[in-house]
Amino acid sequence: MRVFAFALVASFIMLKDMVEVDTAESSELPYMDRIPNDLLPVCIEKASSEEMEVAARLSYWRHLNHEYRDRYRQHRDAEEAATKTAWIAANPDRRTKWDKLLRRKPPGYTRSTNSPFTYPAFEPTDDQLRNMKRLSEILLEYDEASRRGYVMELAELYRELGLFEKAELMILTVDDDQVGVTSRLITRMIMEKQSAPMRYRM
């Protein structure tokens, strides 16, 4: 679901609701584009339908998680740098002059399977909590009304809210043909009781 906005006025419309009535070489109609992230709260507030609210809230949820992903990358880079430094200290280049003359390669860094892999702390803001709670309420209604298609989003929302039992029950309902990298990662993080957003966008 995509939501578009008129650039000059606070009006929002779903892409699927647009109808082509005619073509013209020029028009005085206001330009339309995707809603900028900073206008998503306005779109949520002025949503003309529940479907539009869901589309805006999904985009807002993903947008608000970006800041954490930036911190995650910085955290992982620092952790990996420390791991590599320790490995190099434990595996110095002991080649002799003869080895170097024969162009034998120095030991190359390989990350050990038991190297640390941690996440920075995740503390959702009030905006994030409000948005995730409301979004999960709507998507659960969709699910119960057999309008499926948001099972993984619901599982991920529950996990980020720290509702691990609900998240586990939801992820177990994923259809076999939908099981893949994303669902397995969500499942692993549920088992680890880890509420941090995934390191990539769903």
FENPEBEL-V414874 format. One record per pair of residues at least 4 apart in sequence whose C-alpha atoms are under 6 Angstrom apart, sorted by the first residue. I is the first residue (numbers start at 1). J is the second residue. If there is no record, write none. Layout:
i->[I/I]
j->[J/J]
This chain:
i->[1/2/2/3/3/3/4/4/4/4/4/5/5/5/5/5/6/6/6/6/7/7/43/44/44/47/47/53/54/57/69/73/76/88/93/95/99/100/122/124/128/131/132/136/136/142/143/143/155/155/155/158/158/159/159/159/159/160/162/164/179/189]
j->[55/14/15/13/14/15/12/13/33/34/35/11/12/32/33/35/11/30/31/32/31/32/47/53/56/52/53/57/58/61/199/77/80/92/106/99/104/104/196/128/132/135/136/140/154/147/147/148/167/170/171/163/167/163/164/167/195/195/195/190/183/194]
